[in-house]
Amino acid sequence: MTRPIALVGPTATGKSDLALDLADELSRRGPGAEVVNADAMQLYRGMDVGTAKLPPDERRGVPHHLLDVLDVTDTATVAAYQRDARAAVEAIRARGRVPLVVGGSGLYVQAVLDDLEFPGTDPALRARLDAELAEVGTTAMHARLAARDPDAARDILTSNGRRIVRALEVVELTGRPFAASLPTPGRPRHDALLVGLDRDTGVLDERIAARVDAMLAGGLVDEVAGLAARGLRDGATASRAVGYREVLEHLDGAIDLDEARRRTVVATRRLVRRQRSWFRRDTRVRWLDAAAPDLVATVLDLASR
């Protein structure tokens, strides 16, 4: 069996641990498995503590792909990710192993599994929109997007200037809503199984708070300081990562560490709501309670059908 399995859903639900357990069981059964990362921020070298990236010595010997492939000054693009992730999936299947696509970045997962094509870009239009963003700010640009494409505005944070500009660019280039460039989910590539993990909201909130505390205790501030020296503030994508943005504000003297912690917890809970909203729209996802026993057996049973 080389049918890909995608483990998706909100952050802090236990997707990475389940992937390792699945890989162990698949190795016992013969084919083995390899993980393909689908977390946009884990693409970045050095962004380890704040993204909950599994250290190499905790990966149980399971090969992981598309971790640590970008510098923090690089801009992550879904198109580049799609190319590399699809190549990784094909190579894993060619080795007779099971690809495990693991992460909570919804568009990245869809780029691997669906026939997703990306509209081109117009440098002059992009430059104009970037200039307008710098002049009027994200709130005004988000309001413009809401008037042109309410669905896109609902899915994009008011603070995410880069995605707002991209959505407005697509609308102007194509004359269609930004979401029209996304496929209607059909049968996924290679008949992949999509499994969603979630937990009770109260329990997940507690896990998020504990995880943020563990990150701070585990060296997040030092990690961000080191990345800042390597240009993190100039990274269009990396500088906006939850936790990193807040710690940068702390390092700049704008907020104290307690406030950075509080903002990180709040931002992570908002991220969870967006992830739930994205993945719950996909009727192909088979949802499981991450606290349930025998998750490995349940997922492999679903994959065998």
Secondary structure, DSSP 8 states (H G I E B T S, - for coil): ----EEEESSTTSSHHHHHHHHHHHHHHHSS-EEEEE--GGGGBTT--GGGT---GGGSTT--EESSS-B-TTS---HHHHHHHHHHHHHHHHHTT-EEEEE-S-HHHHHHHHS--------HHHHHHHHHHHHHH-HHHHHHHHHHH-HHHHHHS-TT-HHHHHHHHHHHHHHSS-GGGGS----S-GGG-EEEEEE--HHHHHHHHHHHHHHHHHTTHHHHHHHHHHTTGGG-TTGGGSTTHHHHHHHHTTSS-HHHHHHHHHHHHHHHHHHHHHHHHT-TT-EEEETTSS-HHHHHHHHHT-
